[in-house]
Amino acid sequence: MTARIGIGLVGAGRMGSTHARIIAQAVPEVRLAAIADVDLVAAARLAGELGVERTFGTAAELLADPSVDAILVAVSTSHHLAVVRAAAAAGKDVLCEKPLALTLEDTDNAVDAAGGAGVRLQVGFMRRWDADYRRARQRVADGAIGLPVLFKSLQYDTELPPPSFRDPRVSGGIMVDMGIHEFDLARWLVADEVVEVNAYGSSLVHPELTALGDVDNAVVGLRFAGGAVGNVELSRTAAYGEDVRTEVMGVTGSVFVGLLPSAPGVFGRPGVLEYDTVLSSMTRFAPAFAEQLRGFARSISEDLPVQVDGADSRAALAIALAAQRSLAEGRPVRV
């Protein structure tokens, strides 16, 4: 039997806790070897819940632990580069939450650090590991819908992120924190690069975001190099529940992922359909998170390159930053 990969988790907050629980429940190829967080109480609480023996207050201490074969980075985006650099120096492979960094320069620095040290660097675009999205991409690649001409995707959240994560200097804001998933999907599903964006947004529900230079709702138009067009919708104010939907329309057909909000049940009466929605998208994408971790473990155990790398993160970030600039300047922006 292949030895389980010892993963050190850096960051015991919302995303880190999610990853840790998925490892414990659904990824037998991996063992959670240690948890590090500047909040030692949070690290200890999560470790106690999952039966993890080692906790640390810094990434450096965790990286020095011989039981840690690789790390999963789930700290705030503004701290990703420092942790990736430390892991590279320690010779540890890295799975980093999206995006790698908040700027293209820092993204390049992270990629260079990993490449220079010869360690793997996988980026957490978990929807690429989702079975429905993978089927959609394969159908597009197989020519089942003909030439793609239109891309549409939306991501609606029910509320703002925690206060500490709302500042774009920490998270990147709505375009980088949320939109980057859609921008990655655009280039992955259509198999073409986005060359221009035009963004609109407002803060009608949470006007306090304006002072931070962010919005709570946005629409981004996309133009692809090959002539296809698209749009991305982002919201942090969807009262009815979290919602993720994507469509690629081709000349001879279309592929859809998520025709409606996650809807296990429907009730109909004359003129009305009522859908039972799942309030959290984590249930919807838990298998994708698990498969992402399995893919990372396979890359290590079978000595293979990762499937979603720093170049993918850079390309999606370039689109997000162009959308951010378009929103601020009120004009189309080249990517």
HELIX and SHEET records of a PDB file:
HELIX    1   1 ARG A   14  ALA A   26  1                                  13    
HELIX    2   2 LEU A   40  LEU A   50  1                                  11    
HELIX    3   3 ALA A   59  LEU A   63  1                                   5    
HELIX    4   4 THR A   77  HIS A   79  5                                   3    
HELIX    5   5 HIS A   80  ALA A   89  1                                  10    
HELIX    6   6 LEU A  104  ALA A  117  1                                  14    
HELIX    7   7 MET A  126  TRP A  129  5                                   4    
HELIX    8   8 ALA A  131  ALA A  141  1                                  11    
HELIX    9   9 PRO A  163  ARG A  166  1                                   4    
HELIX   10  10 PRO A  168  SER A  171  1                                   4    
HELIX   11  11 GLY A  173  GLY A  173  1                                   1    
HELIX   12  12 ILE A  174  MET A  178  3                                   5    
HELIX   13  13 GLY A  179  VAL A  190  1                                  12    
HELIX   14  14 PRO A  207  LEU A  212  5                                   6    
HELIX   15  15 SER A  281  SER A  301  1                                  21    
HELIX   16  16 GLY A  310  GLU A  329  1                                  20    
SHEET    1   A 6 ARG A  54  PHE A  56  0                                        
SHEET    2   A 6 VAL A  30  ALA A  36  1                                        
SHEET    3   A 6 ILE A   5  VAL A  10  1                                        
SHEET    4   A 6 ALA A  70  VAL A  73  1                                        
SHEET    5   A 6 ASP A  93  GLU A  97  1                                        
SHEET    6   A 6 LEU A 121  GLY A 124  1                                        
SHEET    1   B 7 SER A 254  VAL A 257  0                                        
SHEET    2   B 7 ASP A 243  GLY A 250 -1                                        
SHEET    3   B 7 PRO A 148  TYR A 156 -1                                        
SHEET    4   B 7 VAL A 229  SER A 235  1                                        
SHEET    5   B 7 ASN A 217  PHE A 224 -1                                        
SHEET    6   B 7 VAL A 194  SER A 202 -1                                        
SHEET    7   B 7 VAL A 333  ARG A 334 -1                                        
SHEET    1   C 2 GLY A 265  ARG A 269  0                                        
SHEET    2   C 2 VAL A 272  ASP A 276 -1                                        
END                                                                             
